[in-house]
Amino acid sequence: MAGNIIELVGLTKKYGSQTVVDGLDLAIKKGEVFGLLGPNGAGKSTVILMMIGLTEPDNGSVRVCGIDSTRNPIEVKRRVGYLPEDVGFYDDYTGLENLVYTARLNGMTPNEAGQRAEQLLARVGLSDEANKKAGKYSRGMRQRLGLADVLIKNPEVIILDEPTLGIDPTGVREFLELIIKLSKEEGLTVLFSSHHLHQVQKVCDRVGLFVSGRLLAEGDIQALSQKLFSGSAFIIEAGVSEAAGDKQGGITEQGNPDRLMEILQHIDGVVSVTRKDNIFHIECSRDLTPIIARAVIDSEAELNYLNKKEYGLDDIYYRYFEGGLDHE
Amino acid sequence: MIYITDISKEGWIMNDTVKQSQVSVEPREAKRLSFFSRVLGKIRSARNNRTAHPFRVIVEKEITDHVRSWRFIILVTIVALTCMGSLYTALTNMGKAIQAGETERAFFFLKLFTISDGTLPSFFVFISFLGPLLGISLGFDAVNSEQNTGTLSRVLSQPVHRDYLINAKFTAALSVISVMLFALGYLVMGIGLIAIGIPPTAEEFLRINFFILLSIIYVAFWLNLSVLFSVRFRQPATSALSGIAIWLFFTVFYPLIINLIAKGIEPSKYAPGYVLYLYEKIKFALVQIIPNELFSEATTTLLMPSVRSLGPLTIEQIHGTIPGPLPLGQSLLLVWPQVTALIAATILCFAISYYSFMRREVRSR
């Protein structure tokens, strides 16, 4: 597998009796944007720390750019830029000085370091703030400074650990666009860890779903959602009250909720329908909202509301977990 | 109407013209100035075009941080003021000392560091008192503050060995302390020289240098102890307090405890000689654990050449000795165990902090 820039084989990490990472196998190709998706405490950060040699694995091997991270972390760190979760800067130093320090730690001369730092500050849009103390930066600015800090060593791979945490939506969008742009321009491999499905979806070519130390599924978003939901990617919730049939004297057949359920179940594309009092949960493989609305109205029941539910990550992995248990 | 900015601009211009006129009046001065600035500029540009070893980069940064920090400025002020105070008392009491003492080999110059009239402690007592404070305050937040601000994981994700960071922290603090103590010691010497007018002999000068070196080792011990606490404790306040607690324990409580023990095991006045000797030996050995005690024993020996022995001596050992000052070599030989113990304690602290720092997993925050 010559094209793989990151290769993890049987990676295991234990803290005491607790296994945080359990036999992880993962390969990331060169030039790819890979999203490591998982809830808090899934072990994403631990995996990343092992990749750059800040933590030793208990078992298995990590190879980044063909170099063993455990044996030779310095060489790996020369090639890999790592943006930690909630990155910190020296508050008394300006943004520029912080970057220059990092550059000099990477063996640049002060002149080179200064030039490169200024270029990168311009690229991440912080030129105006270059001489402001890093302690005065806002969260979003710190994150962008962090990106510049990661790029200053001309890395082959950049690893971003929860980079969008705590930034407002506009900031997140700008930041993600910046990452995409930079990775495409420089041909970088990007590993991106997050617990936001939507952000990962926007940026990543391929996603690994990582729960409780194990990689549950891997692939592009389409493949992943197909795998996870076996076709039922949409849930539509309909609040229905019984039809005003009383006025016409007697309950009509069609206004009956049981009858409605049957109708809904026969719509093409609906996977399952469950009902709790007057609220229907309809799972379907396509977006059937208009068809369902018409069906409810045709059945002469009163449609109070119709709500298309989208899956958050929680739903996805919860769901996958359920499925996984069923299979066993 | 003249605005303030205009005035200041005019001031600028005036300054410039004044400078220019000065330059034109003294062309030689100007030439020398430009020569210096050219050399400085060359050095600077050479520095700016050279890649420095990462270790050096970290040390440079740490030294800059120390020197610029308020903490260090305050410490320097305190230490400098107390030194000047003790120098003043030493100078005012110098006359008495010279009259009273033997004229020939009295080591007048060393008295600058040791004399006191009781109102203010002497220089070396001050150092033994302020040294721990200096060491603790320069090291107590070395590692944990970097961890808390999240810079630790960022620096360690650069291609540097992990031990560079802790070694650099130690090197930087130590070099700052060394420069400071040497500067202070030489300042006291210089002022003393001007004030009393007696130049130091070569031996006195060497003794003072050894004394300063010893002080540096002593401060290095406290520095390492506080670095150790900064690795172990997440909160800088906790680590500072534990350092101060140890300091207080050794200066206040440990002597108390030793007194209690000594009283408990005190033999009768009529006990045989070897029992008395053993008792004195035990008392002496118990005290030797305290770094302050080690330091003050060593400094007294170095600064007062008439001190001939540190532990208890039997009459047989003293028999036949001629009272008089020891030569430098012999004084050094006498304090060798104390110095070794201080260095050993320093290395031990460093080793523990090094080990726990290397094994530590570096998370962000």
Chai-1 contact restraints between the chains, C-beta under 6 A:
chainA,res_idxA,chainB,res_idxB,connection_type,confidence,min_distance_angstrom,max_distance_angstrom,comment,restraint_id
A,I52,B,S157,contact,1.0,0.0,6.0,A-B,restraint_1
A,L54,B,V362,contact,1.0,0.0,6.0,A-B,restraint_2
A,T55,B,E361,contact,1.0,0.0,6.0,A-B,restraint_3
A,I74,B,P159,contact,1.0,0.0,6.0,A-B,restraint_4
A,K77,B,S157,contact,1.0,0.0,6.0,A-B,restraint_5
A,K77,B,P159,contact,1.0,0.0,6.0,A-B,restraint_6
A,R78,B,P159,contact,1.0,0.0,6.0,A-B,restraint_7
A,Y82,B,S157,contact,1.0,0.0,6.0,A-B,restraint_8
A,P84,B,S153,contact,1.0,0.0,6.0,A-B,restraint_9
A,P84,B,S364,contact,1.0,0.0,6.0,A-B,restraint_10
A,E85,B,S364,contact,1.0,0.0,6.0,A-B,restraint_11
A,D86,B,G150,contact,1.0,0.0,6.0,A-B,restraint_12
A,D86,B,S364,contact,1.0,0.0,6.0,A-B,restraint_13
A,D86,B,R365,contact,1.0,0.0,6.0,A-B,restraint_14
A,V87,B,G150,contact,1.0,0.0,6.0,A-B,restraint_15
A,V87,B,R154,contact,1.0,0.0,6.0,A-B,restraint_16
A,G88,B,T149,contact,1.0,0.0,6.0,A-B,restraint_17
A,G88,B,G150,contact,1.0,0.0,6.0,A-B,restraint_18
A,G88,B,T151,contact,1.0,0.0,6.0,A-B,restraint_19
A,Y90,B,T151,contact,1.0,0.0,6.0,A-B,restraint_20
A,R104,B,V57,contact,1.0,0.0,6.0,A-B,restraint_21
A,L105,B,P54,contact,1.0,0.0,6.0,A-B,restraint_22
A,L105,B,V57,contact,1.0,0.0,6.0,A-B,restraint_23
A,L105,B,Q158,contact,1.0,0.0,6.0,A-B,restraint_24
A,L105,B,V160,contact,1.0,0.0,6.0,A-B,restraint_25
A,G107,B,T51,contact,1.0,0.0,6.0,A-B,restraint_26
A,T109,B,N49,contact,1.0,0.0,6.0,A-B,restraint_27
A,T109,B,R50,contact,1.0,0.0,6.0,A-B,restraint_28
A,T109,B,T51,contact,1.0,0.0,6.0,A-B,restraint_29
A,P110,B,N48,contact,1.0,0.0,6.0,A-B,restraint_30
A,N111,B,N48,contact,1.0,0.0,6.0,A-B,restraint_31
A,N111,B,N49,contact,1.0,0.0,6.0,A-B,restraint_32
